[in-house]
Amino acid sequence: MNPRVNAIEPSLIRTIAAKKKPGSIDLGLGEPTLLPQQRFIEAATRWAAEHGVRYTVNAGDPALRERIAAHYAYPGMSDGRHVCVMTGSQEAVYVAIKTLLDPAKDELLVVDPAFPAYAKMAQLEGIPYRHVHMRADADFRYDADAILDTIDRATRVIVVASPANPTGRVLRDADARRLAEGLLARPGPPIWVLQDEIYRELTYIDDPGYIAQYYPHTIVANSLSKSNALTGMRIGWLLAPDAAIASLIKTHAWITSTASAFGQRVAYEIFGEPGAITEQSAWYRAQHARVTEVLDASGLRYVPIDGAFYVCVKLPHGDDSLAAALDLVENRGVVAIPGRIFGDSLEGWLRLSWVAPIEDVEEGLRRIAAI
């Protein structure tokens, strides 16, 4: 067996979720509860009945790639040749890490609290990684200067998720500009930024920042999983400039060959209708307003929710988030995710998903406040 694989611990998120009992309130789920928009699946089904479901080229259907590039219109990445369609955003992130980093000399810098997959992927490839911790006393707001100050000679890729899983924080426009300016001012070879935007369409602030608007050495990962409730469709993509896209496509081709042709057609239909990719965001905005009221009434300290569908709440007593999560799922009928999974800076906190019915969210918070 590959010793790198054996050294990677299994997912604690799934371990906690597996302990869920019938009737439990599930605030751990990192998946939309909405159903997808059926008209796009039906349109793709009609197309498949006529044309079949055959391989596309490795990088994905050219017409879909053109639509994705035009939709986001990032400088230097605004046409289809800058897009590679992937089997979900997780493959997209893995392909970027594997392609951009040389294990013999490079290092990944993870801005945390962060989804653990980034570090696990680096570990799988034998790539050194470090973390730069956003501060709890600043409610985990992104700090561009702290990121810049943590860079060293080996840093070759910085991964930033915005909106963030687990905190729901969003990189602000001013911070994206500051980070870009600082990186451009550095001597030597460029440092890549991998911005994971899987929750981009679920943003609730007016000044979100997109590093790719200001920094030419940015790779962007995204998917339809969260925006359009298509987690099982497994359609994601990378947007990348000329200096990287050919190598990224090569890596993708040897990992999965092509993404699902049927899923690509669903994506093609979604990107062909203005506003379709953000259509479901209205529900999240309404739920966000209700959840904020419930959180304010709970008495629990929580991180302001800029985007995504998570909230981090501070444990009312003690700092052992794993023990608290186990007590909640085993004795109090609540599934919550321990903060320590997402980095040392989030120990003493729980990550909650708020896609459940609002009355379940309210009751779950009541039980958490009572521990």
The 8 nearest C-alpha neighbors of each residue, nearest first, counted from 0:
[[1, 2, 5, 4, 3, 6, 7, 123],
 [0, 2, 3, 4, 5, 6, 123, 7],
 [3, 1, 5, 4, 0, 6, 7, 123],
 [4, 2, 6, 1, 5, 123, 7, 122],
 [3, 5, 2, 6, 1, 7, 123, 0],
 [4, 6, 2, 3, 7, 1, 0, 8],
 [7, 5, 3, 4, 2, 8, 122, 123],
 [8, 6, 4, 5, 9, 3, 119, 122],
 [7, 9, 6, 10, 5, 11, 4, 119],
 [10, 8, 11, 7, 14, 13, 12, 6],
 [9, 11, 12, 13, 14, 8, 115, 340],
 [12, 10, 14, 13, 15, 9, 340, 8],
 [13, 11, 10, 15, 14, 16, 336, 340],
 [12, 14, 16, 11, 15, 10, 17, 9],
 [15, 13, 11, 17, 12, 16, 10, 18],
 [14, 16, 12, 13, 17, 18, 11, 325],
 [17, 15, 13, 18, 14, 19, 12, 334],
 [16, 18, 14, 15, 19, 13, 20, 12],
 [19, 17, 16, 15, 20, 328, 14, 329],
 [18, 20, 17, 16, 328, 23, 334, 21],
 [19, 21, 23, 22, 18, 332, 328, 329],
 [22, 20, 23, 19, 332, 24, 18, 25],
 [21, 23, 20, 24, 332, 19, 25, 333],
 [24, 22, 332, 20, 333, 21, 25, 19],
 [23, 25, 333, 332, 334, 359, 26, 363],
 [24, 26, 334, 27, 333, 23, 28, 355],
 [27, 25, 352, 351, 334, 335, 28, 24],
 [28, 26, 335, 334, 352, 25, 351, 336],
 [27, 29, 30, 26, 352, 25, 354, 16],
 [30, 28, 27, 352, 31, 308, 309, 26],
 [29, 31, 28, 32, 225, 230, 228, 354],
 [32, 30, 33, 228, 225, 354, 29, 34],
 [31, 33, 354, 30, 34, 355, 228, 28],
 [34, 32, 31, 228, 35, 279, 227, 354],
 [33, 35, 228, 32, 36, 31, 37, 229],
 [36, 34, 228, 227, 37, 229, 33, 40],
 [37, 35, 38, 39, 34, 227, 40, 228],
 [36, 38, 40, 39, 35, 41, 34, 42],
 [37, 39, 41, 40, 36, 42, 43, 35],
 [40, 38, 42, 41, 37, 265, 268, 43],
 [39, 41, 43, 37, 42, 38, 265, 44],
 [40, 42, 44, 38, 39, 43, 37, 45],
 [43, 41, 39, 45, 44, 40, 38, 46],
 [44, 42, 46, 40, 265, 41, 45, 264],
 [45, 43, 41, 47, 46, 42, 40, 48],
 [46, 44, 48, 42, 43, 47, 41, 49],
 [45, 47, 43, 49, 44, 48, 50, 42],
 [48, 46, 51, 50, 44, 49, 45, 52],
 [49, 47, 45, 46, 51, 50, 44, 52],
 [48, 50, 46, 47, 51, 45, 44, 52],
 [49, 51, 47, 48, 46, 52, 53, 45],
 [52, 50, 47, 48, 53, 49, 46, 261],
 [53, 51, 47, 260, 261, 50, 54, 48],
 [54, 52, 51, 55, 260, 50, 261, 259],
 [53, 55, 260, 56, 52, 257, 259, 57],
 [54, 56, 60, 59, 57, 260, 53, 257],
 [55, 57, 59, 58, 60, 54, 257, 61],
 [58, 56, 257, 59, 252, 256, 55, 248],
 [57, 59, 83, 56, 84, 248, 257, 60],
 [60, 58, 84, 56, 57, 55, 61, 83],
 [59, 61, 63, 62, 55, 64, 56, 58],
 [62, 60, 64, 63, 59, 65, 79, 58],
 [61, 63, 65, 64, 60, 66, 267, 79],
 [64, 62, 267, 66, 65, 60, 61, 67],
 [63, 65, 79, 61, 67, 66, 62, 82],
 [64, 66, 79, 62, 68, 63, 67, 78],
 [65, 67, 63, 69, 64, 68, 70, 270],
 [68, 66, 64, 70, 69, 65, 63, 71],
 [67, 69, 77, 78, 65, 70, 66, 79],
 [68, 70, 72, 66, 77, 67, 71, 65],
 [71, 69, 67, 68, 72, 66, 270, 77],
 [70, 72, 68, 69, 73, 67, 77, 76],
 [73, 71, 77, 69, 68, 70, 74, 76],
 [72, 74, 76, 77, 71, 212, 75, 211],
 [75, 73, 76, 212, 77, 72, 211, 215],
 [74, 76, 240, 77, 73, 215, 241, 81],
 [77, 75, 73, 81, 74, 240, 78, 239],
 [76, 78, 72, 68, 69, 73, 75, 74],
 [79, 77, 68, 65, 80, 76, 81, 69],
 [78, 80, 65, 64, 81, 82, 68, 61],
 [79, 81, 82, 78, 64, 65, 83, 244],
 [80, 82, 79, 76, 239, 238, 240, 78],
 [83, 81, 238, 79, 80, 64, 237, 84],
 [82, 84, 58, 237, 236, 248, 59, 85],
 [85, 83, 236, 59, 58, 235, 258, 82],
 [86, 84, 235, 236, 258, 87, 91, 234],
 [85, 87, 233, 258, 234, 90, 235, 88],
 [86, 88, 235, 233, 234, 85, 89, 90],
 [89, 87, 235, 91, 90, 222, 221, 220],
 [88, 90, 92, 91, 87, 93, 86, 235],
 [91, 89, 93, 88, 92, 87, 86, 94],
 [90, 92, 88, 94, 89, 93, 85, 237],
 [93, 91, 95, 89, 90, 94, 88, 96],
 [92, 94, 90, 96, 95, 91, 97, 89],
 [95, 93, 97, 91, 92, 96, 98, 90],
 [94, 96, 92, 98, 93, 97, 99, 91],
 [97, 95, 93, 98, 99, 94, 100, 92],
 [96, 98, 94, 95, 99, 100, 93, 124],
 [99, 97, 95, 96, 100, 94, 247, 250],
 [98, 100, 96, 95, 97, 101, 156, 155],
 [101, 99, 105, 98, 96, 97, 102, 155],
 [100, 102, 105, 103, 104, 99, 126, 98],
 [103, 101, 126, 104, 105, 125, 100, 127],
 [104, 102, 101, 105, 126, 125, 100, 127],
 [103, 105, 102, 101, 153, 106, 100, 126],
 [106, 104, 153, 101, 100, 155, 102, 154],
 [105, 107, 154, 127, 128, 153, 155, 126],
 [106, 108, 128, 156, 154, 157, 155, 109],
 [107, 109, 157, 129, 130, 128, 156, 158],
 [110, 108, 130, 158, 157, 111, 129, 131],
 [111, 109, 131, 159, 130, 132, 158, 108],
 [112, 110, 113, 132, 109, 131, 133, 342],
 [111, 113, 341, 342, 345, 344, 110, 132],
 [114, 112, 111, 341, 115, 164, 165, 110],
 [113, 115, 341, 116, 164, 165, 117, 112],
 [116, 114, 117, 118, 341, 113, 119, 340],
 [115, 117, 119, 118, 114, 120, 89, 113],
 [118, 116, 120, 119, 115, 121, 114, 109],
 [117, 119, 121, 120, 116, 115, 122, 128],
 [120, 118, 122, 116, 121, 117, 123, 115],
 [121, 119, 123, 117, 122, 118, 116, 93],
 [122, 120, 126, 118, 124, 123, 119, 125],
 [123, 121, 119, 125, 120, 124, 126, 118],
 [122, 124, 120, 121, 3, 125, 119, 4],
 [123, 125, 121, 122, 126, 120, 97, 102],
 [124, 126, 122, 123, 102, 121, 127, 3],
 [125, 127, 102, 121, 124, 122, 106, 128],
 [128, 126, 106, 107, 125, 121, 102, 129],
 [129, 127, 107, 106, 108, 126, 118, 121],
 [128, 130, 108, 109, 107, 131, 127, 106],
 [129, 131, 109, 108, 110, 132, 111, 128],
 [130, 132, 110, 111, 109, 146, 149, 133],
 [133, 131, 111, 130, 134, 344, 110, 112],
 [132, 134, 139, 111, 141, 140, 131, 142],
 [133, 135, 139, 137, 136, 132, 138, 344],
 [134, 136, 138, 139, 137, 133, 344, 345],
 [137, 135, 134, 138, 139, 133, 140, 302],
 [136, 138, 135, 134, 139, 140, 133, 141],
 [139, 137, 135, 136, 140, 302, 134, 303],
 [140, 138, 133, 134, 135, 137, 141, 168],
 [139, 141, 138, 137, 168, 142, 133, 134],
 [140, 142, 170, 143, 139, 133, 174, 169],
 [141, 143, 145, 144, 140, 146, 133, 174],
 [144, 142, 146, 178, 145, 174, 147, 177],
 [143, 145, 147, 146, 142, 148, 178, 177],
 [144, 146, 148, 142, 143, 147, 149, 131],
 [145, 147, 143, 144, 149, 148, 131, 142],
 [146, 148, 144, 149, 145, 150, 143, 181],
 [147, 149, 145, 146, 150, 144, 151, 143],
 [150, 148, 146, 147, 145, 151, 131, 108],
 [151, 149, 147, 148, 154, 146, 152, 108],
 [150, 152, 154, 153, 149, 148, 155, 147],
 [151, 153, 154, 150, 155, 105, 106, 187],
 [154, 152, 105, 106, 151, 155, 104, 150],
 [155, 153, 106, 151, 152, 150, 105, 156],
 [154, 156, 190, 105, 106, 191, 153, 107],
 [157, 155, 191, 107, 192, 190, 154, 108],
 [156, 158, 108, 192, 109, 193, 107, 191],
 [159, 157, 193, 109, 194, 192, 110, 108],
 [158, 160, 194, 110, 195, 193, 161, 157],
 [161, 159, 195, 163, 194, 162, 196, 158],
 [162, 160, 163, 169, 196, 170, 195, 159],
 [161, 163, 169, 306, 198, 168, 167, 307],
 [164, 162, 161, 167, 160, 168, 166, 165],
 [165, 163, 166, 114, 167, 113, 162, 309],
 [164, 166, 163, 167, 350, 309, 113, 114],
 [167, 165, 168, 164, 163, 311, 310, 309],
 [166, 168, 163, 306, 304, 307, 162, 305],
 [169, 167, 305, 166, 163, 162, 304, 140],
 [170, 168, 162, 161, 305, 171, 306, 207],
 [169, 171, 208, 141, 161, 207, 174, 175],
 [172, 170, 208, 207, 174, 173, 206, 169],
 [208, 171, 173, 175, 207, 174, 206, 176],
 [174, 172, 176, 175, 171, 177, 208, 206],
 [173, 175, 177, 171, 176, 172, 143, 178],
 [174, 176, 172, 210, 178, 208, 177, 173],
 [175, 177, 179, 173, 174, 178, 180, 172],
 [178, 176, 174, 180, 179, 175, 181, 173],
 [177, 179, 143, 181, 175, 176, 180, 174],
 [180, 178, 176, 214, 182, 177, 181, 213],
 [181, 179, 177, 183, 178, 182, 176, 184],
 [180, 182, 178, 184, 179, 183, 177, 185],
 [181, 183, 179, 184, 185, 180, 178, 190],
 [184, 182, 180, 181, 185, 179, 214, 189],
 [183, 185, 181, 182, 180, 186, 179, 187],
 [184, 186, 182, 183, 181, 187, 189, 188],
 [187, 185, 184, 188, 189, 183, 182, 190],
 [186, 188, 189, 185, 190, 152, 184, 183],
 [187, 189, 190, 186, 185, 155, 191, 152],
 [190, 188, 191, 187, 216, 155, 182, 183],
 [189, 191, 155, 156, 192, 188, 154, 216],
 [192, 190, 156, 216, 217, 155, 189, 157],
 [191, 193, 217, 157, 156, 158, 194, 218],
 [192, 194, 158, 218, 217, 219, 157, 159],
 [195, 193, 159, 219, 160, 158, 196, 192],
 [194, 196, 160, 220, 197, 219, 159, 221],
 [197, 195, 199, 221, 198, 161, 220, 194],
 [196, 198, 221, 199, 222, 195, 220, 225],
 [199, 197, 307, 201, 196, 162, 200, 225],
 [200, 198, 196, 201, 197, 202, 162, 161],
 [199, 201, 198, 277, 202, 226, 280, 276],
 [202, 200, 307, 198, 199, 306, 280, 203],
 [203, 201, 306, 200, 204, 199, 305, 307],
 [202, 204, 305, 306, 201, 205, 284, 304],
 [205, 203, 305, 206, 202, 207, 306, 169],
 [204, 206, 207, 203, 202, 171, 172, 305],
 [205, 207, 172, 171, 204, 208, 173, 170],
 [208, 206, 171, 172, 170, 205, 169, 204],
 [172, 207, 209, 171, 175, 170, 210, 206],
 [208, 210, 211, 212, 175, 207, 172, 170],
 [209, 211, 175, 212, 213, 214, 208, 179],
 [210, 212, 214, 217, 213, 209, 73, 215],
 [211, 213, 210, 209, 73, 74, 214, 215],
 [214, 212, 211, 210, 179, 176, 215, 175],
 [213, 215, 179, 211, 216, 210, 217, 212],
 [216, 214, 217, 211, 213, 75, 240, 74],
 [217, 215, 191, 214, 192, 218, 190, 189],
 [218, 216, 192, 211, 215, 191, 193, 214],
 [217, 219, 193, 239, 238, 192, 194, 220],
 [220, 218, 194, 238, 237, 193, 195, 217],
 [221, 219, 237, 195, 196, 236, 88, 91],
 [220, 222, 197, 196, 88, 235, 236, 195],
 [235, 221, 223, 88, 224, 197, 234, 87],
 [224, 222, 226, 227, 225, 229, 234, 235],
 [225, 223, 230, 229, 228, 222, 226, 227],
 [224, 226, 228, 227, 223, 31, 198, 230],
 [225, 227, 223, 200, 224, 228, 276, 277],
 [226, 228, 223, 229, 225, 35, 224, 276],
 [229, 227, 35, 225, 224, 31, 230, 226],
 [230, 228, 224, 232, 231, 227, 223, 35],
 [231, 229, 224, 232, 228, 233, 225, 30],
 [232, 230, 233, 229, 224, 234, 228, 87],
 [231, 233, 229, 230, 234, 262, 224, 87],
 [234, 232, 87, 86, 231, 230, 235, 224],
 [233, 235, 87, 86, 232, 222, 85, 262],
 [222, 236, 234, 87, 88, 85, 221, 86],
 [237, 235, 84, 85, 83, 221, 220, 91],
 [236, 238, 220, 83, 219, 82, 91, 239],
 [237, 239, 82, 219, 81, 218, 76, 220],
 [238, 240, 218, 244, 81, 243, 76, 237],
 [241, 239, 242, 76, 243, 75, 81, 244],
 [240, 242, 243, 244, 239, 81, 245, 75],
 [241, 243, 240, 244, 245, 239, 246, 216],
 [244, 242, 241, 246, 245, 240, 239, 247],
 [243, 245, 247, 239, 246, 241, 240, 81],
 [246, 244, 248, 247, 243, 249, 241, 242],
 [247, 245, 249, 248, 244, 243, 250, 98],
 [246, 248, 244, 250, 249, 245, 98, 251],
 [247, 249, 251, 245, 246, 250, 58, 252],
 [248, 250, 246, 252, 247, 251, 245, 253],
 [251, 249, 247, 252, 253, 248, 94, 254],
 [250, 252, 248, 254, 249, 253, 255, 247],
 [253, 251, 256, 249, 250, 57, 254, 255],
 [252, 254, 250, 251, 256, 255, 249, 248],
 [255, 253, 251, 252, 256, 250, 94, 257],
 [254, 256, 257, 252, 253, 251, 258, 86],
 [255, 257, 252, 57, 253, 254, 251, 258],
 [258, 256, 57, 255, 252, 259, 55, 59],
 [257, 259, 86, 85, 260, 84, 234, 59],
 [260, 258, 262, 261, 263, 257, 86, 234],
 [259, 261, 263, 262, 52, 258, 264, 54],
 [260, 262, 264, 263, 259, 52, 265, 43],
 [263, 261, 265, 259, 264, 260, 232, 234],
 [262, 264, 266, 260, 261, 265, 267, 259],
 [263, 265, 267, 261, 266, 262, 43, 268],
 [264, 266, 262, 268, 43, 263, 267, 39],
 [267, 265, 263, 269, 264, 268, 270, 262],
 [266, 268, 264, 63, 270, 265, 269, 263],
 [267, 269, 271, 265, 266, 270, 39, 264],
 [270, 268, 266, 271, 267, 272, 275, 276],
 [269, 271, 267, 272, 268, 66, 266, 276],
 [270, 272, 268, 269, 267, 273, 66, 275],
 [271, 273, 270, 275, 269, 274, 268, 276],
 [274, 272, 275, 271, 270, 276, 269, 277],
 [273, 275, 277, 276, 278, 272, 270, 269],
 [276, 274, 278, 277, 272, 273, 269, 270],
 [275, 277, 274, 278, 226, 269, 227, 270],
 [278, 276, 280, 275, 274, 279, 200, 226],
 [277, 279, 275, 280, 276, 274, 281, 227],
 [280, 278, 281, 277, 282, 227, 226, 283],
 [279, 281, 283, 277, 282, 278, 201, 284],
 [282, 280, 284, 279, 283, 285, 278, 277],
 [283, 281, 285, 280, 284, 279, 286, 287],
 [284, 282, 286, 280, 285, 281, 287, 279],
 [283, 285, 287, 281, 286, 282, 280, 288],
 [284, 286, 282, 288, 287, 283, 281, 289],
 [285, 287, 283, 289, 288, 284, 290, 282],
 [288, 286, 284, 290, 285, 289, 283, 291],
 [287, 289, 291, 285, 286, 290, 284, 292],
 [290, 288, 286, 292, 291, 287, 293, 285],
 [291, 289, 293, 287, 292, 288, 286, 294],
 [290, 292, 294, 288, 293, 289, 287, 295],
 [291, 293, 295, 289, 290, 294, 296, 288],
 [294, 292, 290, 296, 291, 295, 361, 297],
 [295, 293, 297, 291, 296, 292, 290, 299],
 [296, 294, 292, 293, 297, 291, 298, 299],
 [295, 297, 293, 294, 298, 292, 299, 291],
 [298, 296, 294, 299, 295, 293, 364, 365],
 [299, 297, 296, 295, 300, 294, 368, 301],
 [300, 298, 297, 301, 312, 313, 368, 294],
 [299, 301, 313, 312, 298, 302, 314, 315],
 [302, 300, 312, 311, 313, 299, 303, 310],
 [301, 303, 138, 311, 304, 310, 312, 166],
 [304, 302, 305, 301, 168, 138, 167, 310],
 [305, 303, 167, 306, 168, 302, 310, 166],
 [306, 304, 168, 203, 167, 169, 204, 202],
 [305, 307, 202, 167, 162, 203, 201, 304],
 [308, 306, 201, 198, 167, 162, 309, 202],
 [309, 307, 353, 352, 306, 354, 167, 310],
 [310, 308, 352, 351, 167, 307, 353, 165],
 [309, 311, 351, 350, 166, 167, 304, 302],
 [310, 312, 350, 349, 302, 301, 166, 351],
 [311, 313, 301, 349, 348, 300, 314, 310],
 [314, 312, 348, 300, 315, 347, 301, 349],
 [313, 315, 348, 316, 347, 312, 317, 318],
 [314, 316, 313, 368, 317, 299, 370, 367],
 [317, 315, 314, 318, 370, 313, 347, 368],
 [318, 316, 319, 314, 315, 347, 320, 323],
 [317, 319, 347, 320, 346, 314, 316, 348],
 [320, 318, 322, 321, 347, 317, 323, 346],
 [319, 321, 337, 323, 347, 322, 318, 348],
 [322, 320, 337, 324, 323, 319, 325, 339],
 [323, 321, 325, 319, 324, 320, 326, 337],
 [322, 324, 320, 326, 321, 325, 327, 319],
 [325, 323, 327, 321, 326, 322, 335, 337],
 [324, 326, 322, 328, 327, 323, 329, 321],
 [327, 325, 323, 329, 330, 324, 328, 322],
 [326, 328, 331, 324, 333, 325, 330, 329],
 [329, 327, 333, 334, 332, 325, 326, 330],
 [328, 330, 326, 327, 325, 331, 332, 18],
 [331, 329, 326, 327, 328, 332, 325, 333],
 [332, 330, 327, 333, 328, 329, 326, 366],
 [331, 333, 23, 328, 330, 327, 24, 329],
 [334, 332, 24, 328, 327, 23, 331, 25],
 [333, 335, 25, 328, 26, 27, 24, 19],
 [336, 334, 27, 26, 351, 324, 350, 333],
 [335, 337, 350, 349, 27, 324, 12, 338],
 [338, 336, 320, 349, 321, 339, 324, 340],
 [337, 339, 345, 349, 348, 346, 340, 341],
 [338, 340, 346, 342, 341, 337, 345, 343],
 [341, 339, 338, 342, 337, 115, 11, 12],
 [342, 340, 113, 112, 339, 114, 338, 115],
 [343, 341, 112, 339, 344, 340, 345, 111],
 [342, 344, 345, 346, 339, 341, 112, 340],
 [343, 345, 342, 346, 132, 112, 135, 134],
 [346, 344, 338, 343, 339, 348, 342, 347],
 [345, 347, 339, 338, 343, 348, 344, 320],
 [346, 348, 318, 320, 319, 314, 345, 313],
 [349, 347, 313, 338, 314, 346, 312, 345],
 [350, 348, 337, 338, 312, 311, 336, 351],
 [351, 349, 311, 336, 310, 338, 165, 335],
 [352, 350, 26, 310, 309, 335, 27, 311],
 [351, 353, 309, 26, 27, 308, 354, 28],
 [354, 352, 355, 308, 309, 26, 351, 360],
 [353, 355, 352, 32, 31, 308, 356, 286],
 [354, 356, 353, 357, 359, 360, 26, 25],
 [357, 355, 359, 358, 360, 354, 353, 361],
 [356, 358, 360, 359, 361, 355, 290, 289],
 [357, 359, 361, 360, 356, 362, 355, 363],
 [360, 358, 362, 357, 356, 361, 363, 24],
 [359, 361, 357, 363, 358, 362, 364, 353],
 [360, 362, 358, 364, 359, 363, 293, 357],
 [363, 361, 365, 359, 364, 360, 358, 366],
 [362, 364, 360, 366, 365, 361, 359, 333],
 [363, 365, 367, 361, 362, 366, 368, 360],
 [364, 366, 362, 368, 363, 367, 361, 369],
 [367, 365, 369, 363, 364, 368, 362, 370],
 [366, 368, 364, 369, 365, 370, 363, 327],
 [369, 367, 365, 366, 370, 364, 315, 299],
 [368, 370, 366, 367, 365, 315, 364, 316],
 [369, 367, 368, 366, 315, 316, 323, 327]]
